Amino acid sequence: MEVRIRVRDPRDPDARTCLQAYEAELASRFDDGFDPALSISATDEEMTPPAGLFLVATVDGEPAGCGALKFHGDAPAEIKRMWVAPSARGLGLGRRLLAELEARAASSGVRVLRLETNRTLREAISLYRSAGYREVAAFNDEQYAHHWFEKSLEPQACDCDR
């Protein structure tokens, strides 16, 4: 099995496949559904350098996961749109995506990463806690969030295009 994680334009077909699956899954799992228009923004422009970036993970060439960064200058950066296909769960792909997002953020000078998530996403909450994120007070008004997390990063170089 070949797993690759690469920066992609969020308009790329593989990126769109992941984003559509992400939105459909949240709509089916959240108590009141999910409407991305009502959520904190993660527009194509916000997930494209220099404002941010979008990662797509593929397994044997097929899109199987994604995650994005939104940069905010000296303020904490945000992780958005983290998702792993049900068929790829249990392979450690979520942890690999998260580590890659952290490495790219740290190499861009980010010192603090933040994210929020919904209480129904127990797998994500467990992943974030095990990866060193600590729960903090709400730092935004995301209507779908029940948990807010933050992690301090150490400066590092990123061998991100290996």
N, C-alpha and C positions, 0 to 999 in steps of 0.2 A: 504494500500500500504506500503510495507516494502522497505526502502531505506538503503543500506549499502555501505560504502566506505572503501575499504581495499587496503593495499599494495599488489601488485601482481608482479610476475616476468613478464616482458614485453613479454616473450615467451609463457605465459599462454594462453590457447584458448580464454578466455574472453578478455584478453588484446589485442590479435591479432584481434579479432572481432572489438574492438573499434578502433584500429590503422588503420585497413583497411577501416573502415567507415569514419574516420577522413580524410585520404588521398583521398578517393573518393569524399567526399564533397568539399574539397578544390579544387580538380581538376575541379569540375563542377562549382564552384563559382568564382574562380580567373579568371581574364581576359585572361591570357595566360596559364591556367591550372596549375597543381602543380606536380612537380617531386621531391620527397623527397631527391633524390641523389644530387640535386642542392641547397638544403636548408642547413641551419646550422645543423650540425649533432645532432641527438638524437638517438644514437645507443642503442641496448639492454644493452650493458655494461655501458653506460653513465646513464642509467635509472635503474640501479641495485645497491644496497648498496655495498660498501660505496660511490661510485661515484655519486649516485643519487637514486631516487626511482620513482616508477610508481604506481599510484592509479587507481583503477577501481571502478566505482559506478555501483551498480546493483539496479534495481527496480523490486521487486518481483522475485528476482533471475536471472533476465536477464540483460546482460551488457547494460548500458545506458549512460555511460560517462567515461571520463578518463582525466588524467593530470599527468605531470611528473615534477620532479625537477632534475636539474643538479647542483651539488655542485662544487665549485671552491676554496676550502680552505678559505682564508680570503677575497677573492674577492666576489662580489655579486653572488648569485645563480640565476639560470634561471628557469623560468617556461616554459615548452614545452608541446606540444601535448594536449592542453586543447580542449575538445570536449564533446558535449552533443547530444545524439540522438534526432532527430526531434520529435519523439514520447514522449520524456521526457521534452521537452522545456516548460517553463512556470511553472515548479514545484519547481524552486529555486535550481535545482541540480548544475548548474554552480557556483552559489554563494557558495554552500556547498563544492564543490570540491575546489574552490579557497581558502576558509577559512581553509580547511584541509591541503592544500599545505602550506599555510602560517604558520599554527600551527606547522607542522612537520619541516619546515625550521627554525622557531624561536627556537624550542626545540633542533635543531642541531647546534645552535650558529650563524645562518645566521642573519645578521643585515640589509641587503638590498637584495630585490628581483627585478629581471628585467624580462621583456618579450617584445616581439615585435609582431606586428600583421598587417594584411593586411586591407586596407581601405574598402574592401567589407564585412568584418566581423563586421558590425555595432553593432550587439548585444554584441559581445565580448568587443568592445571599450567602450560601455555604461557600461557594467559590471565592467570593470577595473577602469573606472573613478569613478563610484559610490562606489567602494570598497577602494578608497583612493590612487589609483595609479596616479602619475602625469606624464604627457608627458615630455620626455627629448630628448636631441639631440641623434641622432643615435649612438649606442655604438657597433654596429657590421655591417657587410656588407650583412645581410640577403637580398637576392634579391627579396623576396616576401613581405618584410615589407614596410609599409608606416608610421607606428606609433611605437614609442619605449616608454615604460613605466617603471617606477621605484617606489618602495615603501619601506620605512624604516620600520623595524620590531622592536618591543619591545621584550626583552628576555622573554621567558615563558616556562613553563613546558607543555608538550603535553599529554593529556589523549587520545592518538591516537588509542588505541586498545580497546575502549569501546564497 
